[in-house]
Every structure is written in structure tokens, then in C-alpha cells.
Amino acid sequence: MHPATEDPTWILARSAQVAIAAAAVADVFRTAAVRDHYLRHTDASLRKSGFISMIFVYLMTLAIVLFLVWLARSRRNAQELSPQASLPSRGWTIGAWFIPVVNFFVPRQFVLDIGRASSASWAQKRDTTLVNLWWGAWITHVLVLMVGSRVAPGSMALLVVAEALMIAAAVLLGLVIQRITALQSTAIGATVQVAPLAQR
């Protein structure tokens, strides 16, 4: 049986991955529609950009909610697997994403801490690099958008770079979710199997 059919954490992980991918694709269409309206300024382009932007907002909101629920669940699993690990509280795990400046640095460390506490199989070089690549792509995407909106609004080159980074960040985050969920699933499965033997 596929793990996603029997483990709620896998169902949550898959849901977050799908929502993140959908939001990233919607952002590409949103950006193209907004640029089209920026160049044309017609009622049709305004309606189109508004409609696609609304869809993107819904998908992005769903992706954020599912990801944060998954992250909170993963933090709890990691705490159970490694009681001595230094992990943030559930509130801080979520709240840090919404604090300006702090959300440029702290969330990445939280994901690393959760990954390391999830299993001794966490590969310091490979898995940490995966998290760093995801975070680097996401932060660079945000910075390119911020700079582009001030320096060269409507620039096709900057929009292409920003959207490429958005897609890359979505793919990498999907891999991060996959890796941490797989490590936790394996570790929890091993713990469940060992517990009955310890009671004999």
C-alpha cells in the first residue's frame, strides 16, 4: 500500500506539494497577464489580469496554509523522535514567517532543525544543501520582484528571472517536503516496530 493512503502526514505532504506547484504555475500566468495590462491598459487586459490574480491569491493562500500545517506537524513528529532536540515552539514555527526581516533568515533554520531532528539519516551535505538551494531560490525571487518593481517595472528579463526562480523554489520545496516526510515516516515506522519487542 502506498504510504500516502495510510499515513496522514503523507496525505498532508502530498496536498502541500500539489498546492505549491499549482500556485507557482498560476504565478507565471498572473505575471504574464499583469505585464500585458501594464503594456496595453485596456479593459479586457484589466479583467484578465484581475481574474488570474484572484486565482493565484486563492492558490497561494491554500499553499501557504497547507505548508505551514505540514511544517507544524513535522515539528511535532521531530520533537517526538528526538525529545532532546532544540526545536522552536509551534507558535514560533509559524509566526516567524510573518515577521519582516526575521522571515528572511529564521524559517530556513527551523526547517533545517526539523530535518536534523527527524532522523539520524539526515545527510548534512546533501539534505542541508537541498534546503539552502530552496531558500536561496525563494529569497532571490522575492528580491528580484522588489528591485524590479522599483527599477524596471514591466521588464521582461526580470520577470522571466523572477518566475524561473519561483518555479525552482516550488520544485525544491516539494523535494524538501518529500525528504523530511520520508525520513520521519521511516523513523516512526521503526519506532513502532521496536516498541512491541521492548515489551516482551
WORA-V504607 format. One record per helix or strand of 2 or more residues. SS is the DSSP state (H for helix, E for strand). FROM is the first residue (numbers start at 1). TO is the last residue. If there is no record, write none. Layout:
BEGIN
SS_FROM_TO / SS_FROM_TO
END
This chain:
BEGIN
H_3_5 / H_8_40 / H_43_81 / H_90_98 / H_102_104 / H_106_118 / H_126_151 / H_156_199
END
